[in-house]
């Protein structure tokens, strides 16, 4: 659905199809009455809201919703990709679904799409044929909005237009029963702002699914400022009945998943803008070293910068220019240039042919000889020394490096320059090695601005001896993987510090919604909270950018030796 067409086409304009004019006449007085009551109602204090919520939690029978009732009916307004996906999982769970869209052919097309998808699943033996037929019978069409009057839950899945959603919810309140839950599938708008237009904002909540809905098994259940607890409790149970994993979030920009995802792409873009490495080398490092399924620039190309950049920009501005979420001018520029990704003539960061990215350059392994190797005793010394020895390096065992030795440092958060100066060694012979994520799948080497080509090539030749790929990057505090993962962990810590969600729900949402190898808090624990804090402190010291200030959640738990999943003590 686009813009406000649902209101014009569905309510205020005569059209072919019974009920339109009658519906407009019936709803208009009710809408006006609701709006007068809403505007005259006093704004409750925070304490009053807490008391109301507590009372509602104690008296769930005030607004009953039996999720096992055989006649449970879900209304869906907006039958695009998200609407039909939600319809499929609900119908498969035995829930009657009523589809409504202002375009006369959209709801029937959505029903046909779901029916066809289920038929294909039956053909492949994934579901019984009789189950597919039964599910298809659960899907009904509403030709006018009033046909949603029997629904116990209505989910809105129209375009991301605040005023259109607010108007729709006002019209829905004039149609549905007092105890009907109104849920929005918005991904970027405030649930509270949508609910504010309603006579009963306490029954409005966010119910944010991810595309494709049948495959993405997580759903964010979002409390608006005035949402009654029973509403989200009911949506939690509804999601579970549909086979999805619900996570609970407070209304905030990006909720959980889109908020937690701000670290991955923005920090990779910062690396690219600083000239640390080419985009494809950053992708390789984050895939092979940190374990991401896709590199950030591959992901940008898949999603499209027409989607990704506005989301980055929106969350940054909704948080009043919080530096942690700062977007990059690189994506703004490429968006203007039309280099959106796969959708724009197969050109984004990569170029594509026959559905695959064209190969990018791989640096040849130098044929250089390897001198003695001295490994600095600080930082992640042991991993580097052990690997160098296994690769046949002749280790320099002196307290100080010999005059011709290759000097290897393994800093945590520092750049190669800072590490060389801290060790008081010759920067022309110094190469840094990132050992934080192990050295089994890829080895990241980092030079100082003074490192000689001979020493750079010697280090490259040494660490490539067993066929493991090597990435050589320019000087950067935290290499690439260290700084990106530390940024992800830090943003995750601040999400739970703000009480947007619980620590377990954060990690669950991120692993299911973003496909990261670990949730931010579990990842921080695996690395060590103290190490993550040290990386951020080094980044902050090197850049002076408040983007890298450590969250209080991280800083306190690092000092106390607690898990990042350790909850706050309740007052």
C-alpha positions, 0 to 999 in steps of 0.5 A: 500500500502506498501513502494514504491511498487506503484512506481515500480508496477505502473510506472517502471515495465511492468506488466499484464494490459494495460497502464503500460509501456506506462504510464512510458514512458509518465510520466518520461519526465514530472516528470524530467521537474517538478523536474528541475523547482522545484530545480531551483525555488527560495525559497520565503521569509516569507514575499513573502509567506504571500503576495502570500497567501494574493493574492491567498486568494483575487483571488480564481478564479485563481484556481477555485474549484466548490464543487457543480459541478455535475462532481466533481471527487475525486481520492484516492491513497491507498485503505486500511482501510483509503482509502475505508473509505474516498471513502465511505463518498465521494460517499455518498455525491454524489462525483464520486470517482476513486480508485487506488492501485498498488495491482491489487485486492485492489481497486476492493476489496475496492469498494466491501467493501464499496458496502457491507457496504452500503448494510448492512446500507440499510438492517438496514433501515439507508439509502434507498436501492436506495441510496445505489445503487446510491452510489455504482455507484459513485465508479470507478477503476483506473488501472493506475495512469494516470486514475486520470487525470480528478480528481479535488482533489486527496487524498493520503492514502498510508503507512507512508513512506515519500519518497514514498509519495514524489515520489507519489506526483511528479508522480501525478503532472505529471498526474493531471491538474494544478488546482487539489488539492493534499492532504495527509492523513498522521497522522505523517509526515510533510505536508511541507516535502511531498510538498517540492518535488512538483513543485507546493507545494502551492496546497498540504495540509494535510487532516487527517481523523480518523479511522473508517472514516464514524464514526469519524466525524472530519478531520484535514485540515493542512496548510503546510508552502507553502500551499495557503489558497484557498486550505485549504478553499476548503478542508474545504468545501469538508469535510462539503459536506461529512458530516464531521467537519473540523478543521484547523491546521498549519503543526506541529508534531501531528497536533491537535488531536495527539498532544493534546492527549500526556497528557493523556497517558504519565501522567498516565504512570508517575503515574504508574512509580512513584508507585502512584497506579496500572494501573487498579486503575488509569483507574478507577479514570480517568473514574469515577472521570474525566469522560473519556470513557476509562482509558489510559491503556485500551486505550493502550491495544485497540490501541496496544503499537506497535502503541502507543509507536512509536507515543509518541516517534515520537512526543517527538523527533520531538519537540526536546525532549520537556519534556511535551511529554516525553514518558515512558520506561514502554511502550518501555519495554512492547513493546519489551516483546510483551505485545502489548494489545488485538492484542498480544494473548490478553495480554497487561496491562490487560489480556483478555478472550472472548473479555473482560478484566479479573477482577482486584482486588478491595480492600475490605472495612475495618471494621474499626471504624471511630474516630472524623474527623477534616477537614483542613480549606484550599484547597477544604475544603467545599466539603470534610466536607459536604460529611463527615458529610453526611456520618455520621462522627462526625466532630471535630470543633476545630481550631486544630485537637484533639489528636485522630482525623482523619485529612483530607486535600483537597489539590490542586496540593500538595501531602499529605505530603506537605499539612500535613506540611503546616497545621502543623498537625500529618502526621501519622493521615493525609489522603488527599481527591481529591475533585476537580471533586466531590465525587459522583462517586468515592473517591480518598484517598491519604496517606502520607508515615507516615499515619498509617494503622488504619487512612487509614482504618478509612478514607476508611471505612468512604468514602465507607459508602454509597457504592461509590467506593474508591481508596486509592493511595500513595502520589502524587502531584496532586493525579491522576486525578488532574495531568492528567487533568491539563497536558491535559489542559496545552498542549492544552494551548500551542497548541493555544499559538503556533498558531497551531490552534484556541481555538475553533478548538482545543476543537472541535478536541479533543472532536470529535477526542479523545472523551474527556468529554470536550475540554482542554480549556473548561475543564480548564475554568470549573476547573478554570484557576487559579486552573489549574495553581496552580496544575502545579506550585505544580507539578513543585515545587515537582518534579523540572521537566520542564514538568509541567511548565505552558504555557504562554497562561494559566498563563496570562489568569489565572492572568487576569481572562480571559477564556482560550478560549479568543483569542489573540488580533491581532497586 
